[in-house]
Amino acid sequence: MKNQIGPTSAGLVLSLTEPIRSFLDIASKDPKLSDQLRHLASTLSSQPTIPYNSLRSIWVATHLSSRPDLLQLFSGSQLVFSSPTPRAKSEELKARLRKLEELAERNAYQELVKDITPRKSTHEPFSSYKDQLGFGLHVALTMFTGYLVGYASFRALFGHTPAMSAAGGILGLVVGMLVETLLFIIRTSSQGPKPSTSTSKLKKNQ
């Protein structure tokens, strides 16, 4: 298996120190090395970092008498690590992150102003079947009571005249319906949104 001896060989990368630079300068002029290795040594001597595989190929090919000790050669040199390339985010992921960021900002804003803005009433009139039935029975009872009161009142005033008694009953029925409508309007208005205590305090401070 042959070692790669190019200046961009993969593997460990070392910082170029003065002992390594001196060795490369000597190797670039060594006639016993091949032209490729001499050119490689000359190229690497001018760079701030050097691949370990390339340096090892030059060191191994150098004659034993002119070869420096490895401890002396690597003295002061450090490993150089390259930062990984950041992974590109897809458009779908970017859109999802934007939505999550907007949702987080909206929730933070609502949490910030929850004591200032009035609370929305969650109870609505006739929101359940029980409320509808109760209101219907109450209206029917009020109108029936008004009819009886009007019928009895007109009968006592105008005698036993069926037409007048019926007219009195109809008038009482209408009055009962109007009273029930007025009560319904008052109840609905009283259930409207009320200003919070924080808002009242702010108005008092102003």
Residue frames as qw, qx, qy, qz and C-alpha x, y, z in Angstrom:
[[0.000, 0.889, 0.459, 0.000, 0.00, 0.00, 0.00],
 [0.461, 0.328, 0.005, 0.825, 1.65, 3.31, -1.13],
 [0.209, -0.623, -0.397, 0.641, 1.63, 6.46, 1.01],
 [0.292, 0.869, 0.304, 0.258, 0.22, 9.63, -0.46],
 [0.573, -0.264, -0.046, 0.774, 2.99, 12.23, -0.70],
 [0.148, 0.666, 0.333, 0.651, 1.04, 15.21, -2.05],
 [0.103, 0.201, -0.360, 0.905, 0.95, 18.44, -0.09],
 [0.562, -0.211, 0.050, -0.798, -2.79, 17.94, 0.54],
 [0.443, -0.008, -0.897, 0.000, -2.59, 14.34, 1.78],
 [0.648, -0.554, -0.202, -0.483, -5.37, 13.33, 4.13],
 [0.759, -0.198, -0.516, 0.344, -4.67, 12.45, 7.75],
 [0.488, -0.703, -0.231, 0.462, -2.93, 14.21, 10.62],
 [0.354, 0.786, 0.035, 0.506, -1.81, 17.78, 10.06],
 [0.639, -0.440, -0.236, 0.585, 1.05, 19.34, 12.06],
 [0.037, 0.993, 0.003, -0.112, 2.04, 22.96, 12.59],
 [0.737, 0.487, -0.160, 0.441, 5.29, 23.90, 10.89],
 [0.543, -0.807, 0.072, 0.222, 8.10, 24.59, 13.38],
 [0.117, 0.863, -0.466, -0.155, 11.67, 25.70, 12.88],
 [0.455, -0.342, 0.813, 0.122, 13.15, 22.14, 13.23],
 [0.668, 0.418, 0.616, 0.011, 10.70, 20.84, 10.59],
 [0.408, 0.900, -0.009, -0.152, 11.41, 23.82, 8.30],
 [0.126, -0.742, 0.630, 0.190, 15.18, 23.26, 8.58],
 [0.575, -0.061, 0.810, 0.097, 14.77, 19.59, 7.78],
 [0.618, 0.649, 0.440, -0.053, 12.62, 20.38, 4.73],
 [0.214, 0.916, -0.266, -0.211, 15.13, 22.96, 3.48],
 [0.283, -0.521, 0.784, 0.185, 17.92, 20.38, 3.70],
 [0.612, 0.207, 0.763, 0.009, 15.72, 17.68, 2.08],
 [0.534, 0.794, 0.192, -0.218, 14.81, 19.99, -0.82],
 [0.253, 0.831, -0.478, -0.130, 18.53, 20.13, -1.74],
 [0.615, -0.335, 0.714, 0.014, 19.37, 16.48, -1.03],
 [0.412, 0.448, -0.604, -0.515, 20.50, 14.88, -4.33],
 [0.018, -0.072, 0.996, -0.050, 19.76, 11.42, -2.95],
 [0.412, 0.422, 0.626, -0.511, 16.02, 12.13, -2.89],
 [0.386, 0.461, 0.688, 0.407, 13.80, 11.93, -5.94],
 [0.065, 0.225, 0.197, 0.952, 12.77, 15.08, -7.78],
 [0.435, -0.584, -0.523, -0.443, 9.21, 14.62, -6.54],
 [0.633, -0.573, -0.418, 0.311, 10.27, 14.49, -2.89],
 [0.410, -0.123, -0.052, 0.902, 12.65, 17.46, -3.25],
 [0.118, -0.377, -0.343, -0.852, 9.88, 19.52, -4.86],
 [0.557, -0.614, -0.528, -0.187, 7.46, 18.43, -2.12],
 [0.600, -0.421, -0.329, 0.596, 9.91, 19.43, 0.61],
 [0.221, 0.063, 0.096, 0.968, 10.44, 22.81, -1.00],
 [0.306, -0.497, -0.454, -0.673, 6.69, 23.39, -1.27],
 [0.628, -0.592, -0.505, 0.022, 5.91, 22.32, 2.31],
 [0.535, -0.181, -0.289, 0.773, 8.67, 24.48, 3.83],
 [0.006, 0.157, 0.078, 0.985, 6.76, 27.64, 2.87],
 [0.502, -0.479, -0.512, -0.507, 3.41, 26.56, 4.32],
 [0.343, -0.541, 0.422, -0.642, 2.16, 27.09, 7.92],
 [0.806, -0.179, 0.472, -0.308, 1.04, 23.46, 8.28],
 [0.278, 0.443, -0.809, -0.270, 2.29, 20.15, 6.95],
 [0.913, -0.096, -0.160, -0.363, 0.58, 16.75, 6.52],
 [0.607, -0.532, 0.588, -0.052, 2.16, 14.05, 8.68],
 [0.898, 0.221, 0.370, 0.088, 2.10, 11.50, 5.85],
 [0.554, 0.796, -0.096, 0.222, 4.09, 13.80, 3.54],
 [0.168, -0.825, 0.498, -0.209, 6.64, 14.61, 6.23],
 [0.789, -0.289, 0.539, -0.051, 7.01, 10.91, 7.06],
 [0.858, 0.463, 0.177, 0.134, 7.56, 10.03, 3.38],
 [0.337, 0.848, -0.302, 0.274, 10.39, 12.57, 3.15],
 [0.436, -0.686, 0.538, -0.223, 11.89, 11.48, 6.50],
 [0.903, -0.056, 0.427, -0.008, 11.86, 7.79, 5.56],
 [0.779, 0.585, 0.067, 0.218, 13.47, 8.46, 2.15],
 [0.031, 0.909, -0.374, 0.181, 16.26, 10.57, 3.73],
 [0.674, 0.282, -0.622, 0.283, 19.57, 8.83, 4.39],
 [0.719, -0.554, -0.396, 0.137, 20.02, 7.62, 7.97],
 [0.580, -0.094, -0.182, 0.789, 23.12, 9.76, 8.50],
 [0.026, 0.167, 0.061, 0.984, 21.29, 13.01, 7.69],
 [0.446, -0.535, -0.597, -0.397, 17.95, 12.03, 9.21],
 [0.150, -0.442, 0.448, -0.763, 17.06, 13.93, 12.45],
 [0.058, -0.153, -0.923, 0.348, 15.62, 12.23, 15.48],
 [0.196, -0.574, -0.665, -0.436, 11.80, 12.16, 15.51],
 [0.397, -0.710, -0.462, 0.353, 11.56, 13.63, 19.00],
 [0.303, -0.398, 0.095, 0.861, 13.78, 16.49, 17.95],
 [0.060, 0.208, 0.600, 0.770, 11.88, 16.92, 14.67],
 [0.293, -0.627, -0.630, -0.351, 8.41, 17.08, 16.27],
 [0.372, -0.379, -0.469, 0.706, 9.51, 19.21, 19.24],
 [0.053, 0.358, 0.132, -0.923, 7.12, 22.17, 19.62],
 [0.260, -0.064, -0.631, -0.728, 4.81, 21.05, 16.82],
 [0.421, 0.163, 0.618, -0.643, 1.08, 20.75, 17.47],
 [0.248, 0.357, 0.866, 0.247, -1.79, 18.94, 15.81],
 [0.216, 0.176, -0.104, -0.955, -4.00, 21.18, 13.65],
 [0.262, 0.404, 0.872, -0.090, -7.68, 20.31, 13.48],
 [0.086, -0.145, -0.419, -0.892, -9.91, 21.71, 10.76],
 [0.408, 0.187, 0.479, -0.754, -13.41, 22.88, 11.70],
 [0.328, 0.320, 0.872, 0.174, -16.21, 20.78, 10.19],
 [0.087, -0.168, -0.404, -0.895, -18.28, 22.43, 7.50],
 [0.377, 0.176, 0.534, -0.736, -21.66, 23.56, 8.97],
 [0.220, 0.315, 0.896, 0.224, -24.53, 21.55, 7.60],
 [0.182, -0.091, -0.263, -0.943, -26.88, 23.56, 5.44],
 [0.342, 0.288, 0.705, -0.550, -30.47, 23.77, 6.68],
 [0.154, 0.379, 0.788, 0.460, -33.27, 22.84, 4.31],
 [0.184, -0.288, -0.165, -0.925, -35.95, 25.37, 3.40],
 [0.632, -0.468, -0.536, -0.308, -38.57, 23.26, 5.17],
 [0.630, -0.347, -0.479, 0.503, -36.53, 23.26, 8.37],
 [0.191, 0.064, -0.087, 0.976, -35.99, 27.03, 8.12],
 [0.389, -0.401, -0.346, -0.754, -39.74, 27.61, 7.68],
 [0.698, -0.462, -0.547, -0.013, -40.52, 25.37, 10.66],
 [0.520, -0.203, -0.367, 0.744, -37.97, 27.18, 12.82],
 [0.033, -0.225, -0.079, -0.971, -39.48, 30.54, 11.83],
 [0.560, -0.476, -0.453, -0.505, -42.95, 29.34, 12.82],
 [0.702, -0.400, -0.504, 0.307, -41.68, 28.07, 16.17],
 [0.355, -0.030, -0.207, 0.911, -39.90, 31.37, 16.79],
 [0.251, -0.346, -0.222, -0.876, -43.04, 33.37, 15.98],
 [0.673, -0.480, -0.518, -0.221, -45.12, 31.11, 18.24],
 [0.622, -0.281, -0.441, 0.583, -42.64, 31.53, 21.09],
 [0.132, 0.111, -0.057, 0.983, -42.67, 35.33, 20.65],
 [0.440, -0.431, -0.378, -0.691, -46.50, 35.38, 20.61],
 [0.713, -0.457, -0.527, 0.066, -46.70, 33.28, 23.78],
 [0.492, -0.148, -0.327, 0.793, -44.12, 35.47, 25.50],
 [0.081, -0.258, -0.102, -0.957, -46.08, 38.61, 24.57],
 [0.598, -0.480, -0.447, -0.461, -49.37, 37.14, 25.84],
 [0.698, -0.363, -0.490, 0.374, -47.65, 36.14, 29.08],
 [0.333, 0.033, -0.178, 0.926, -46.29, 39.67, 29.41],
 [0.240, -0.178, -0.081, -0.951, -49.61, 41.47, 28.95],
 [0.402, -0.357, -0.831, -0.145, -51.94, 38.95, 30.58],
 [0.275, -0.498, -0.583, 0.581, -52.33, 41.18, 33.68],
 [0.015, 0.300, -0.052, -0.953, -53.10, 44.28, 31.59],
 [0.344, -0.042, -0.589, -0.730, -55.48, 43.12, 28.85],
 [0.658, -0.102, 0.349, -0.659, -59.04, 42.19, 29.94],
 [0.267, -0.071, 0.960, 0.052, -59.86, 38.53, 29.99],
 [0.442, -0.004, -0.540, -0.716, -62.27, 37.22, 27.39],
 [0.651, -0.091, 0.484, -0.578, -65.45, 35.75, 28.78],
 [0.064, 0.158, -0.951, -0.257, -65.63, 32.07, 28.00],
 [0.233, 0.395, 0.838, -0.296, -69.29, 31.78, 29.01],
 [0.163, -0.053, -0.450, -0.877, -71.81, 32.55, 26.28],
 [0.570, 0.100, 0.380, -0.721, -75.59, 32.83, 26.75],
 [0.886, 0.254, 0.127, -0.367, -77.46, 29.66, 25.73],
 [0.205, 0.606, -0.756, -0.142, -74.19, 27.78, 25.23],
 [0.050, -0.065, 0.991, -0.105, -75.77, 24.58, 26.53],
 [0.355, -0.354, -0.734, -0.458, -79.10, 22.77, 26.09],
 [0.362, -0.503, -0.674, 0.402, -79.81, 23.18, 29.80],
 [0.090, -0.331, -0.118, 0.932, -79.55, 26.99, 29.56],
 [0.228, -0.070, -0.530, -0.814, -81.81, 27.09, 26.51],
 [0.410, -0.422, -0.793, -0.159, -84.46, 24.91, 28.16],
 [0.312, -0.479, -0.541, 0.617, -84.34, 26.89, 31.39],
 [0.011, 0.222, -0.077, -0.972, -84.68, 30.21, 29.60],
 [0.303, -0.199, -0.664, -0.653, -87.59, 28.93, 27.50],
 [0.408, -0.498, -0.759, 0.092, -89.49, 27.66, 30.53],
 [0.234, -0.420, -0.347, 0.805, -88.85, 30.91, 32.38],
 [0.127, 0.066, -0.301, -0.943, -90.18, 33.00, 29.46],
 [0.383, -0.321, -0.751, -0.431, -93.24, 30.77, 29.09],
 [0.383, -0.501, -0.681, 0.373, -93.98, 30.98, 32.82],
 [0.119, -0.324, -0.146, 0.927, -93.58, 34.79, 32.85],
 [0.239, -0.046, -0.466, -0.851, -95.86, 35.23, 29.83],
 [0.422, -0.403, -0.792, -0.180, -98.47, 32.85, 31.26],
 [0.309, -0.473, -0.547, 0.618, -98.38, 34.70, 34.57],
 [0.016, 0.208, -0.086, -0.974, -98.78, 38.03, 32.75],
 [0.318, -0.228, -0.671, -0.630, -101.74, 36.63, 30.80],
 [0.412, -0.495, -0.756, 0.120, -103.47, 35.48, 34.00],
 [0.221, -0.426, -0.338, 0.809, -102.83, 38.79, 35.77],
 [0.124, 0.096, -0.300, -0.941, -104.11, 40.81, 32.78],
 [0.360, -0.322, -0.771, -0.414, -107.12, 38.53, 32.33],
 [0.375, -0.532, -0.682, 0.332, -108.06, 38.78, 35.99],
 [0.150, -0.341, -0.159, 0.914, -107.49, 42.54, 36.13],
 [0.223, -0.016, -0.426, -0.877, -109.65, 43.31, 33.09],
 [0.396, -0.396, -0.801, -0.214, -112.37, 40.95, 34.27],
 [0.311, -0.516, -0.571, 0.557, -112.49, 42.74, 37.60],
 [0.049, -0.312, 0.024, 0.949, -112.58, 46.14, 35.91],
 [0.358, 0.140, -0.419, -0.822, -114.98, 45.50, 33.00],
 [0.781, 0.010, 0.306, -0.544, -117.12, 42.72, 34.38],
 [0.676, -0.047, 0.731, 0.086, -117.56, 39.30, 32.81],
 [0.602, 0.719, -0.097, -0.332, -117.04, 40.47, 29.25],
 [0.912, -0.022, 0.301, 0.277, -115.08, 37.71, 27.42],
 [0.588, 0.689, 0.052, 0.420, -113.60, 40.10, 24.84],
 [0.100, -0.895, 0.262, -0.347, -112.25, 42.54, 27.40],
 [0.785, -0.507, 0.357, -0.005, -110.95, 39.76, 29.61],
 [0.882, 0.226, 0.228, 0.346, -109.11, 38.23, 26.63],
 [0.358, 0.826, -0.071, 0.430, -107.71, 41.64, 25.70],
 [0.421, -0.821, 0.321, -0.214, -106.46, 42.07, 29.25],
 [0.900, -0.231, 0.337, 0.154, -104.82, 38.64, 29.11],
 [0.738, 0.513, 0.117, 0.423, -103.09, 39.49, 25.80],
 [0.050, 0.904, -0.180, 0.384, -101.89, 42.80, 27.23],
 [0.655, -0.652, 0.372, -0.083, -100.48, 41.04, 30.29],
 [0.924, 0.096, 0.259, 0.266, -98.78, 38.48, 28.03],
 [0.515, 0.727, -0.017, 0.453, -97.10, 41.28, 26.04],
 [0.255, -0.873, 0.281, -0.308, -96.02, 43.06, 29.21],
 [0.850, -0.397, 0.342, 0.053, -94.54, 39.82, 30.57],
 [0.838, 0.353, 0.164, 0.382, -92.64, 39.25, 27.32],
 [0.249, 0.853, -0.123, 0.442, -91.25, 42.82, 27.44],
 [0.535, -0.759, 0.323, -0.183, -90.19, 42.40, 31.06],
 [0.919, -0.141, 0.312, 0.196, -88.41, 39.12, 30.24],
 [0.667, 0.604, 0.060, 0.432, -86.64, 40.75, 27.28],
 [0.057, -0.898, 0.226, -0.374, -85.46, 43.61, 29.49],
 [0.738, -0.569, 0.359, -0.050, -84.15, 41.18, 32.11],
 [0.911, 0.183, 0.219, 0.299, -82.32, 39.20, 29.41],
 [0.425, 0.782, -0.077, 0.449, -80.59, 42.37, 28.14],
 [0.354, -0.834, 0.315, -0.282, -79.53, 43.31, 31.67],
 [0.880, -0.319, 0.343, 0.076, -78.11, 39.81, 32.36],
 [0.816, 0.416, 0.135, 0.378, -76.21, 39.76, 29.05],
 [0.202, 0.866, -0.165, 0.427, -74.69, 43.19, 29.65],
 [0.557, -0.737, 0.336, -0.184, -73.57, 42.26, 33.17],
 [0.920, -0.119, 0.318, 0.197, -71.61, 39.26, 31.77],
 [0.552, 0.803, -0.121, 0.189, -69.47, 41.46, 29.46],
 [0.734, 0.159, -0.322, 0.577, -65.68, 41.74, 29.87],
 [0.417, -0.902, -0.101, 0.051, -64.62, 43.51, 33.03],
 [0.335, 0.787, -0.416, 0.310, -61.38, 45.47, 33.27],
 [0.794, -0.096, -0.491, 0.344, -58.69, 43.68, 35.20],
 [0.521, -0.795, -0.172, 0.259, -57.36, 44.93, 38.52],
 [0.584, -0.199, 0.204, 0.760, -54.07, 45.92, 36.92],
 [0.190, 0.516, 0.427, 0.718, -55.86, 48.15, 34.41],
 [0.337, -0.859, -0.351, -0.160, -57.87, 49.81, 37.20],
 [0.619, -0.602, -0.022, 0.503, -54.69, 50.49, 39.15],
 [0.477, 0.103, 0.317, 0.814, -53.02, 52.00, 36.07],
 [0.017, -0.713, -0.419, -0.562, -55.99, 54.35, 35.53],
 [0.497, -0.829, -0.238, 0.092, -55.93, 55.40, 39.20],
 [0.636, -0.370, 0.109, 0.668, -52.20, 56.11, 39.02],
 [0.321, 0.375, 0.383, 0.781, -52.74, 58.30, 35.95]]
